[in-house]
Amino acid sequence: MKASLTQITTQEQAVLALAKSRPLLRARDVADQQLPTVILSRLVAAGRLERVARGIYCLPGRSASEHRSLAEVSLRVGRGVVCLLSALRVHEIGTQAPFEVWLAIPPNMPSPRLDQPALRIVRMSGAALTEGVRQVQFDGVAVPVFDAEKTVADCFKFRNKIGLDVALEALQDGWRQNKLSMDKLWHYATVDRVANIMRPYMESLTA
């Protein structure tokens, strides 16, 4: 049976109320409330919602944080953890400003395919994927991000992907800013199996 005008208006109001309650609204959130997701398209066409990515919407003109792309990815890739250059940016360590979102995922998980933002996928497993994960709030979304020490250790582990110079800069700048604990660095260096590689650089910091 075709929905009445009153029913459609009520549904639109319910969707807009959801959008007001969170900076980013997923189509899944609308469906979870037993509301038809076609309402989203109508609201976008009417200029009352903005589509920021596939399946993700927000109120028009709502300010976005610098890390909005991380929030979008976290909503769409449930098992991913922000890592490497993107995590360095979160922790404000070093000078890297990646245009892609660097994301760690399990080895057996299919590579996510997003129209935007661009992704750089890194495979991790076991403790390397589960340890050092912190939930950081961006645009109302709890985004999993590796902590500063785990991120620096990962930079050495994946130095062939990002460059040893980037790993060294992260270690030195993080230490200079007092954002790194030597004990935690050593722990994650062991987890990542790069302790022998990192040891001389770590020792030089305290020489």
VEXTIMI-7280 format. One record per residue (C-alpha): residue in one letter; x, y, z. Coordinates in steps of 0.1 Angstrom, whole numbers, m for minus. Example, Ala and Ser with C-alpha at 12.3 -4.5 7.8 and 13.67 -1.06 7.14 Angstrom:
<fidrens>
<resn:a	east:123	north:m45	up:78>
<resn:s	east:137	north:m11	up:71>
</fidrens>
This chain:
<fidrens>
<resn:m	east:0	north:0	up:0>
<resn:k	east:13	north:34	up:m9>
<resn:a	east:24	north:56	up:20>
<resn:s	east:3	north:86	up:27>
<resn:l	east:17	north:121	up:26>
<resn:t	east:14	north:124	up:64>
<resn:q	east:32	north:91	up:68>
<resn:i	east:61	north:102	up:45>
<resn:t	east:64	north:135	up:64>
<resn:t	east:65	north:117	up:97>
<resn:q	east:92	north:93	up:84>
<resn:e	east:112	north:123	up:70>
<resn:q	east:110	north:140	up:104>
<resn:a	east:122	north:108	up:121>
<resn:v	east:152	north:105	up:98>
<resn:l	east:161	north:141	up:103>
<resn:a	east:159	north:137	up:140>
<resn:l	east:183	north:107	up:137>
<resn:a	east:207	north:129	up:117>
<resn:k	east:206	north:156	up:143>
<resn:s	east:215	north:131	up:170>
<resn:r	east:248	north:121	up:153>
<resn:p	east:273	north:139	up:130>
<resn:l	east:273	north:110	up:105>
<resn:l	east:242	north:90	up:97>
<resn:r	east:244	north:55	up:81>
<resn:a	east:216	north:41	up:59>
<resn:r	east:219	north:11	up:82>
<resn:d	east:209	north:33	up:112>
<resn:v	east:178	north:43	up:93>
<resn:a	east:169	north:7	up:85>
<resn:d	east:175	north:m3	up:121>
<resn:q	east:147	north:21	up:131>
<resn:q	east:123	north:4	up:106>
<resn:l	east:123	north:34	up:84>
<resn:p	east:125	north:32	up:46>
<resn:t	east:160	north:41	up:33>
<resn:v	east:144	north:57	up:2>
<resn:i	east:136	north:86	up:25>
<resn:l	east:173	north:95	up:25>
<resn:s	east:173	north:100	up:m13>
<resn:r	east:143	north:123	up:m10>
<resn:l	east:159	north:143	up:17>
<resn:v	east:191	north:147	up:m3>
<resn:a	east:171	north:158	up:m33>
<resn:a	east:153	north:184	up:m12>
<resn:g	east:186	north:197	up:2>
<resn:r	east:178	north:187	up:37>
<resn:l	east:205	north:160	up:39>
<resn:e	east:240	north:157	up:23>
<resn:r	east:254	north:124	up:10>
<resn:v	east:291	north:124	up:21>
<resn:a	east:299	north:88	up:10>
<resn:r	east:280	north:57	up:m1>
<resn:g	east:255	north:50	up:26>
<resn:i	east:266	north:79	up:48>
<resn:y	east:248	north:112	up:53>
<resn:c	east:249	north:143	up:74>
<resn:l	east:229	north:175	up:79>
<resn:p	east:238	north:203	up:54>
<resn:g	east:266	north:226	up:65>
<resn:r	east:275	north:205	up:95>
<resn:s	east:312	north:212	up:102>
<resn:a	east:336	north:182	up:97>
<resn:s	east:367	north:175	up:116>
<resn:e	east:401	north:171	up:100>
<resn:h	east:397	north:134	up:104>
<resn:r	east:362	north:130	up:89>
<resn:s	east:376	north:105	up:63>
<resn:l	east:387	north:82	up:92>
<resn:a	east:352	north:83	up:107>
<resn:e	east:337	north:74	up:73>
<resn:v	east:360	north:45	up:68>
<resn:s	east:354	north:32	up:103>
<resn:l	east:316	north:32	up:97>
<resn:r	east:321	north:12	up:65>
<resn:v	east:350	north:m12	up:74>
<resn:g	east:341	north:m28	up:107>
<resn:r	east:373	north:m47	up:114>
<resn:g	east:398	north:m21	up:102>
<resn:v	east:423	north:m2	up:124>
<resn:v	east:438	north:31	up:114>
<resn:c	east:475	north:27	up:111>
<resn:l	east:509	north:39	up:99>
<resn:l	east:508	north:74	up:82>
<resn:s	east:471	north:80	up:91>
<resn:a	east:478	north:71	up:127>
<resn:l	east:508	north:94	up:128>
<resn:r	east:486	north:122	up:116>
<resn:v	east:461	north:115	up:144>
<resn:h	east:489	north:115	up:170>
<resn:e	east:505	north:146	up:154>
<resn:i	east:538	north:129	up:150>
<resn:g	east:561	north:137	up:121>
<resn:t	east:553	north:156	up:89>
<resn:q	east:533	north:131	up:69>
<resn:a	east:500	north:143	up:54>
<resn:p	east:485	north:112	up:36>
<resn:f	east:457	north:117	up:11>
<resn:e	east:448	north:80	up:16>
<resn:v	east:435	north:63	up:47>
<resn:w	east:460	north:37	up:59>
<resn:l	east:440	north:8	up:74>
<resn:a	east:451	north:m25	up:89>
<resn:i	east:428	north:m55	up:84>
<resn:p	east:430	north:m93	up:90>
<resn:p	east:449	north:m113	up:64>
<resn:n	east:418	north:m133	up:54>
<resn:m	east:395	north:m104	up:50>
<resn:p	east:386	north:m93	up:15>
<resn:s	east:400	north:m58	up:6>
<resn:p	east:373	north:m32	up:11>
<resn:r	east:362	north:m14	up:m20>
<resn:l	east:351	north:22	up:m13>
<resn:d	east:344	north:49	up:m39>
<resn:q	east:359	north:74	up:m14>
<resn:p	east:380	north:80	up:5>
<resn:a	east:410	north:62	up:m10>
<resn:l	east:424	north:34	up:11>
<resn:r	east:459	north:19	up:16>
<resn:i	east:454	north:m16	up:30>
<resn:v	east:480	north:m33	up:53>
<resn:r	east:475	north:m69	up:65>
<resn:m	east:482	north:m77	up:101>
<resn:s	east:474	north:m107	up:123>
<resn:g	east:474	north:m119	up:159>
<resn:a	east:488	north:m95	up:185>
<resn:a	east:501	north:m72	up:158>
<resn:l	east:464	north:m64	up:149>
<resn:t	east:448	north:m65	up:183>
<resn:e	east:473	north:m48	up:206>
<resn:g	east:476	north:m11	up:211>
<resn:v	east:442	north:m3	up:196>
<resn:r	east:425	north:29	up:211>
<resn:q	east:391	north:43	up:203>
<resn:v	east:393	north:79	up:192>
<resn:q	east:362	north:100	up:187>
<resn:f	east:359	north:118	up:153>
<resn:d	east:326	north:133	up:142>
<resn:g	east:308	north:113	up:168>
<resn:v	east:323	north:80	up:156>
<resn:a	east:346	north:58	up:178>
<resn:v	east:374	north:51	up:154>
<resn:p	east:400	north:23	up:162>
<resn:v	east:435	north:38	up:159>
<resn:f	east:468	north:22	up:170>
<resn:d	east:484	north:42	up:198>
<resn:a	east:516	north:62	up:193>
<resn:e	east:541	north:35	up:203>
<resn:k	east:524	north:8	up:183>
<resn:t	east:523	north:31	up:153>
<resn:v	east:560	north:39	up:155>
<resn:a	east:568	north:2	up:157>
<resn:d	east:546	north:m5	up:127>
<resn:c	east:565	north:22	up:108>
<resn:f	east:597	north:1	up:112>
<resn:k	east:579	north:m31	up:104>
<resn:f	east:565	north:m17	up:72>
<resn:r	east:595	north:5	up:64>
<resn:n	east:596	north:m10	up:29>
<resn:k	east:562	north:5	up:22>
<resn:i	east:567	north:39	up:38>
<resn:g	east:604	north:44	up:39>
<resn:l	east:629	north:41	up:68>
<resn:d	east:633	north:79	up:68>
<resn:v	east:596	north:82	up:78>
<resn:a	east:600	north:56	up:106>
<resn:l	east:630	north:74	up:119>
<resn:e	east:613	north:108	up:118>
<resn:a	east:583	north:93	up:137>
<resn:l	east:605	north:78	up:164>
<resn:q	east:626	north:110	up:169>
<resn:d	east:597	north:134	up:167>
<resn:g	east:575	north:113	up:190>
<resn:w	east:603	north:111	up:215>
<resn:r	east:610	north:148	up:213>
<resn:q	east:573	north:156	up:220>
<resn:n	east:572	north:132	up:250>
<resn:k	east:545	north:111	up:233>
<resn:l	east:564	north:78	up:235>
<resn:s	east:573	north:55	up:263>
<resn:m	east:605	north:35	up:259>
<resn:d	east:589	north:4	up:276>
<resn:k	east:559	north:4	up:254>
<resn:l	east:580	north:10	up:223>
<resn:w	east:601	north:m20	up:232>
<resn:h	east:570	north:m41	up:238>
<resn:y	east:555	north:m33	up:204>
<resn:a	east:589	north:m37	up:187>
<resn:t	east:588	north:m73	up:201>
<resn:v	east:552	north:m78	up:190>
<resn:d	east:561	north:m66	up:155>
<resn:r	east:594	north:m86	up:155>
<resn:v	east:615	north:m55	up:147>
<resn:a	east:633	north:m52	up:181>
<resn:n	east:667	north:m59	up:166>
<resn:i	east:661	north:m32	up:139>
<resn:m	east:648	north:m6	up:163>
<resn:r	east:673	north:m12	up:192>
<resn:p	east:701	north:10	up:179>
<resn:y	east:678	north:38	up:170>
<resn:m	east:660	north:36	up:204>
<resn:e	east:694	north:35	up:223>
<resn:s	east:705	north:66	up:204>
<resn:l	east:676	north:86	up:219>
<resn:t	east:688	north:80	up:255>
<resn:a	east:725	north:81	up:248>
</fidrens>
